[in-house]
Amino acid sequence: MVKTMKISDETHRELTKVSAKITAEDGERRTFDETIMEIITVYRQKEE
């Protein structure tokens, strides 16, 4: 199921930068959904 989220222009800019940086590291383009899941994964790893 697809959901719609409202985010600020600033959040969109930052998410775009993070997505581009991850893409530059491994050459694999990601959707914003994939980028957000990557951020969540890293966050969870740091919690442990």
Phi, psi and omega in degrees: 000132181268137178241154176252136178236143174262125177230156180286163176301321180297315178297319178298315178300314182293320178296321177297318178297315179297315180299317179295321180295316178297318178298318180296328181290322183235358176077004181256117179292146181231152171281168175297325178300314179295322178296315179298318179296324177296317178299316179297317179299314179297318178301314181295322178297323180288335178292330185285000000 
